[in-house]
Amino acid sequence: MTKSAIKSQWAEGSVDDHLNIVRATAPSDLPQLALEYDWHAYPEPVLGWVMAQKSIELSTAIAVFQRGDPERFNYLHKRELPAEFQAQARLLDNICLRVNCGFYLPGAGAGAGAGAAGVDLRRMRNWLWAQQDDRAQGQSGRWVLDERHLEALFHDEKAPEEVQTPASPPAAHGLVDWARRCLAERALLPRRG
């Protein structure tokens, strides 16, 4: 089936049509299909099936997570979530759980792959900083991503040439503290006390 035929099916097809398309898609093509899927169609059954496949790498999973617009719902209690967004939120729940248990593995050249898969690294850094701030305040949002599993996204990210970046984050401080120090040194982030 051609790309335009698939997109036509996304607009017109039923959930069964969409599931038949994704199930007939080669595993190597599933990541791109996941990135292009319309979240307003049938995200929970269709993307849910795609996101449960072993061919989905970490960078694709995070890009799909970001396309689900988790910021909109992260601080809403489950009972406050409007019914029309519950399937979307359940899919985000599942992606988050799979990220945190290590289901999604980094691909070759993980950092470069993150950008290629459509991961907004700045947005992901902001997400991680918000999580750290939440922890400091004794609270959390609905989706808390385990930073240890996300290190690969930032691994190959290039720093400005005039700034030397530590080779690896100290284990005692973790990725988020290391990233904060690096960005503060570059004057991209205000220093914290």
N, C-alpha and C positions, 0 to 999 in steps of 0.2 A: 504494500500500500504506500502511495506517495505521501510526502509530508503535507501537501495541500489537502489530500483526501483525509488524512488523519485529523487535521485541524477542522475540516468540515464536519467530521464525525464528533469532535469535541463539542461543537456548537449545536448539533442536531441530535446526536445519538443518545440512547438510554444508558443507564448504568451498565447494563449487560453488554451493550455495544462497546463501551469504553473498556470494560474488563476483558472482552474478547481481543481487543486491539493490543492491550498491554501484555496479555498472556501470550500472544503470538509474536511479540517483539523479541528480537535477539537480545540476550543478556547484555551484550556490549552496547546496545542502543538504549537500554532502559534509563541510564543516567540523563541523557539528553531529553528523553521523553518526560521524565520527572520534572526537569527544569522548565519545560514548556507547558506543562499541564495547567489547565485553567482551574484555579482554586474555587471558582464559583460553580463548577459543575458538580462532581461527585468526589470530593477530596478523600473522604474517609475510606470508602471501599476501593477506589481506584489507586490513588496515591498510597494508601495503606498497603495494598498488595505490592506495589512497586518498591516501596521503601523497606519491605521485609525481604527483599532479594539480596543475595550475597554479592551481586555485581555492583551494588551501590557503595561507593567509597565515602569516607568521612567528609571530604570537601563538598560532594554532591549533597549529602544529607544536611549539612549546615546551610548550603545555598537554598535548598528546598525549605528548610525550617525558616529561614529569613523571608522567603517568599510568602510564607503563611502569615506574615505580619504579627509575630508573637507579642510585640510591644503593646498592641492594642488591648490584649487580654491578660497580660502577665500579672497584674495586680488586682484583677477582679476575682471575687470569690466565685466558685463554680456555680452557685445558685443564682448569682447576679448576671451570668452570661446569657445574652439573648438566645433563644432556641435556634435561630437561623445560623448561629456561629458555633454551636456545640460540636458538630461533626468536625469542623476545622480544628477546634481546640483539642478534641480527642486525638486527632492525627498528630498535632504538635506534641501532645503528651507521649505518644508512642515513639516519635522521633527522638525526643529528649531522653526517654528511657533507654533506647537503643544506643544513643551516643554515650550515655553514662555507664552502660555496662560493657562498652567496647565492641559492640557488634559491628560498627562501621570502622573499617580499617583505612589508614591513610594509603593513598596510592603512591606510585613512583613520583618523586619530585613533589612532595605533598604541598609545600608552600606555593610553588608555581601552579600546581593543580588547583589550589584554593581560588586563585584569581580566575583561572580558566573556567572553573565550574560556576563562577558567578558569586562567590562568597565576597561579601562586602567586609573586608578585614577591619576597617575603621568602625563599622557598625558592630562587629563582633567584639572588638576591644571595648567599646562603650558598654555592651551587654555585660561583659566580664567585670568591668569596673563597677557597674551598678550592682552586680551580685556581691562584690566585695563590700561596697557601701551598705548594702542590705544586711550582710552578716555582721558588720560593725554595729549596726543599729538593732540587732537581734530580730530581724525579720527576713522574709524571702518572698520572691515572686512565685508564681505557679511553676515556672520552668527554670530550674537551676542546673546549668550545664557544668559538668566536671571539667575543670581547667586542665587536668592532667591528660585528658583524652583529646584536648584541642591544641596542645602544643605543636603538633605536626602542621597545623594550618599556618602558623607563624614562622615555621622553621626556615624556609628559604626566602623570607621577606627581606628585601634589600634595604639597608640603612643608608642615609645620605653619606657620601664619601668623606666629608670633612669630619664626621663624628665616628669615633671608635666605639663599638658596642661590645660589651662582654660576650665571650664566646658561648656561654651557657648560663642559664639562671641558677643561682645558688639553690640547692635543694631545700634549705631551711625557709626560704622566702617564697618559693614557688614562682610560677610564670607571671601571675598578675603583678606581684611586687616588682619583679625584674622588668616587666614591660613598662610599669609606671616610672621606674628609675631611668630607664633608657629614654623614654619620651620626655621626662622632665629635664634630662641633660640636653635634649635637643630643643628645649623651650617650646615643646608642643603641648605640654600638659603642666598645669600649675603644680608646684611642689606641695606635698602634704607633710605635716609635722610628725 
